[in-house]
Amino acid sequence: MDRDQTAAGRPAARPPAEGGFSLVETLFAVLVLVVAAGGLVRALAQASQARQAAAGTGLAAGIARARLEQLMAAPFWRGWPWPGHHAAAAPGGTVAIEGAGAPGYFAYFGEDGEPADRRSARYEVRWRIRELAPRGGDRLAALRIEVVAMPVGGGRGSVVRLDSVRVANRE
């Protein structure tokens, strides 16, 4: 009698094959991995862009904050021009974003946050200073100082606006 047949002549039941994955199962697993890897690559690219944007915002904010602190520290007495006035704190300037080379006070800063010429600058900083108290009044005068840091030439990056009020030194 043949080993693969029973006494009744019917084929004997074979034990299930102990093979691995079928080709379809393998292809499906590879497809799932490719889709997951694509999503991971996309998420990493978005995270990198967000990190670069945050770094640019931090740089712009640091430059604007440094300029504001410099202007706030300049000596100032009531009434313009005050005795021994500091040119950096003279009323005037603009913070308008539209139009390059707008009149007023401005400076350029490079990738490292240090002053730079316009050709190599990443950020332009503009500031405006206004007197808040009327001249000759008996009230203590104050200055409103506004600072805007923006990408040079409408480039990509964050625009940061800061403002503060500086009260006159005591006489």
ABEGO torsion letter per residue (X at the ends): XBAABBAAGBBBBBBBBABBBBAAAAAAAAAAAAAAAAAAAAAAAAAAAAAAAAAAAAAAAAAAAAAAAAAAABBBBBEOBBBGBBAAABBEEBABABEBGBBEBBBBBBAAGBBBBAAABABBBBBBBBBABBBGBABBBBBBBBBBBBBBGGBBEBBBBBBBBBBBBBX
